[in-house]
Amino acid sequence: MNGPYKPGTPCWIDLMVPDQQAALDFYRDLFGWQGEIGPPEQGGYSVCTLKGKPVAGIMRAMNPDGSVPDPMPPTVWTTYLSTDGIDATLKSVTDARGRTLAGPMDVMDLGRMAVVADPTGAVFGLWEPRSFDGAGIVNEHGALIWSELSTGDTGAAGAFYSSVLPVTTAPTEMPGAEGYIEIRVDGRAVGGMMDLEALPDGTPANWLPYFAVDDVDSVQAAAVRADGNVLAPACDSPAGRMAVLTDPQGAPFAVITPRSAEQPA
């Protein structure tokens, strides 16, 4: 990626974990990321890189004063959607019955951020770029390739996101994926949405990151060897071969080897 993401597009992901170094080691071994614990003035935040380009952030779970949270927040990846005006977007979030959970706040000269929840309970971030646009590599091995919202009310969720950001939603035209909804920016699919009914009982509304990999089965095996877990084992789907995993600290994520246009479904 060279240049800013269009508003409404997933542009960054980060992870808050109890053991930051353990997470850095896990994703280094799994995806080839490079990263180290950041300086105190950045709260120790780690910007992980792939081929020298930023791909994701990892930070230690802590309160604003640096203390350890009690109880510890859920260990999950946060997906950030790009916006060109975070304050106006937050007003739209409130007007559309969403909630602001953190921010807005300046992140040095990099940009402004906030964390919010949509009316169905799914938590996501907002990013207004300044000197930092977001992920510098996408759609290749070890990098973000897709972002997926699972919600108990796809209609309400679609109306919410369309009211706060310049996105539209529409049923996918992919054969074999009937019922799946695309989230589009300028007519281009940038993410997906599905009903929670397809997931185990008790799963909360959530945004799930998908990482592109060259071989889903080998990555799944490597994650298990490193004390990760399998939520949905490797299988073939209309979009490609995929699996849903967790890292050793419980953060869910998906991996996929996308199906090329030439491959039969």
SVG drawing of the C-alpha trace seen along z (x, -y; Angstrom):
<svg xmlns="http://www.w3.org/2000/svg" viewBox="-32 -16 45 46">
<polyline fill="none" stroke="black" stroke-width="0.4" points="0.0,0.0 1.3,-3.4 -0.9,-6.2 -4.0,-6.5 -6.8,-4.0 -10.2,-5.2 -12.5,-5.9 -14.4,-2.8 -11.6,-0.5 -9.9,1.7 -6.5,0.2 -4.8,1.6 -5.1,4.3 -3.6,4.5 -3.6,6.9 -3.7,6.3 -2.2,9.2 -1.1,10.1 2.3,11.3 3.6,9.0 6.9,10.7 5.2,14.1 2.8,12.7 5.7,11.2 7.5,14.5 4.4,16.5 3.6,14.3 7.3,14.0 7.5,17.8 4.1,18.2 4.1,15.3 7.7,14.0 6.9,10.7 9.7,8.7 9.0,6.6 10.2,5.6 8.8,4.0 8.5,0.3 9.9,-2.6 8.2,-3.8 7.0,-7.0 5.0,-4.8 3.6,-2.7 5.8,0.1 3.6,0.5 5.2,2.8 4.8,2.1 5.4,5.5 6.8,5.4 7.0,7.8 9.6,7.1 10.3,3.8 6.7,2.6 4.2,2.3 1.6,5.1 0.2,5.1 0.6,3.8 1.0,5.7 0.8,4.1 0.7,5.2 -2.7,5.0 -2.5,2.1 -4.6,-0.7 -3.8,-4.3 -1.8,-4.8 0.4,-1.8 -1.1,0.6 -2.3,4.1 -6.0,4.3 -8.2,6.4 -10.1,8.1 -7.9,8.5 -9.7,7.4 -10.5,10.1 -7.5,11.0 -8.7,10.1 -7.5,8.4 -9.0,5.0 -9.8,4.0 -9.4,0.3 -11.5,-1.4 -10.0,-4.4 -11.8,-7.8 -10.9,-11.2 -12.6,-12.9 -12.7,-11.0 -14.7,-13.5 -17.5,-13.7 -17.4,-9.9 -17.8,-9.5 -20.8,-11.8 -22.3,-9.6 -21.6,-6.6 -23.5,-8.1 -26.3,-9.2 -26.6,-5.6 -26.8,-4.1 -23.1,-2.9 -20.9,-3.6 -17.4,-5.2 -15.2,-3.0 -11.9,-4.9 -10.7,-8.2 -10.6,-10.1 -6.9,-10.6 -3.8,-11.7 -1.1,-9.1 1.9,-11.4 2.1,-12.7 0.9,-9.4 -2.9,-10.0 -6.0,-10.0 -7.7,-6.9 -10.8,-5.8 -12.3,-2.4 -16.1,-2.0 -18.8,0.6 -21.6,1.0 -25.2,1.4 -24.9,5.2 -21.9,5.2 -19.0,5.7 -15.9,3.6 -13.7,1.9 -11.3,-0.9 -11.3,-4.2 -8.1,-5.6 -7.7,-9.1 -4.2,-9.1 -1.6,-11.8 1.9,-10.5 0.9,-6.9 -1.7,-5.4 -1.8,-1.9 -0.6,1.5 2.1,1.2 1.6,4.7 -1.7,6.6 -3.0,9.6 0.2,11.6 1.7,14.4 1.7,13.2 -0.4,10.0 -4.0,9.0 -6.2,10.0 -9.8,9.8 -11.8,8.5 -15.1,10.1 -17.9,9.0 -20.0,11.6 -23.2,10.2 -26.6,11.2 -28.3,8.6 -26.8,8.1 -29.5,5.7 -28.9,3.4 -25.1,3.7 -25.3,2.9 -27.4,-0.2 -25.0,-1.3 -21.8,-1.1 -23.4,-2.7 -24.5,-5.7 -21.2,-6.3 -18.7,-5.7 -19.0,-5.8 -19.6,-2.0 -22.4,0.0 -23.4,3.6 -24.7,6.1 -25.0,9.9 -21.9,11.5 -22.0,12.7 -19.5,15.5 -20.9,18.9 -21.4,21.1 -21.4,18.3 -25.1,17.5 -26.1,15.5 -22.7,13.8 -22.7,10.0 -19.9,7.9 -18.9,4.5 -17.9,2.3 -16.1,-1.0 -16.6,-2.7 -18.1,0.6 -15.1,2.7 -15.4,5.4 -13.2,4.5 -14.7,6.8 -17.5,9.2 -20.4,9.8 -22.1,13.0 -24.8,14.0 -23.7,15.4 -26.0,18.3 -23.1,20.0 -20.9,19.9 -20.9,21.7 -23.5,20.6 -22.4,17.8 -20.0,16.3 -20.2,12.5 -20.4,10.1 -16.9,9.6 -14.5,8.5 -12.2,11.3 -8.9,10.7 -7.9,13.1 -4.2,13.4 -3.1,14.7 -0.8,17.8 0.8,20.0 -0.3,23.3 -3.2,23.3 -2.5,26.8 1.1,26.2 0.3,22.9 -2.4,24.6 0.0,27.3 2.7,24.8 0.2,22.8 -0.8,26.0 2.9,26.9 3.3,23.4 0.4,24.0 -2.3,22.2 -5.7,23.8 -8.0,24.6 -11.5,23.2 -12.4,24.3 -10.0,26.8 -8.6,26.3 -11.3,26.7 -12.1,25.7 -14.5,22.8 -15.8,20.8 -13.0,18.2 -10.2,20.7 -8.8,23.0 -9.1,21.6 -8.9,22.2 -9.8,20.3 -7.2,20.5 -6.3,18.8 -2.9,17.8 -1.6,19.2 -3.2,16.3 -6.6,16.9 -6.8,14.3 -8.9,15.6 -7.7,15.1 -8.2,16.8 -5.8,17.9 -6.6,18.4 -5.0,19.4 -7.3,17.6 -8.7,19.3 -7.5,17.8 -10.0,16.8 -8.8,19.7 -9.5,22.4 -12.8,24.2 -15.0,23.8"/>
</svg>
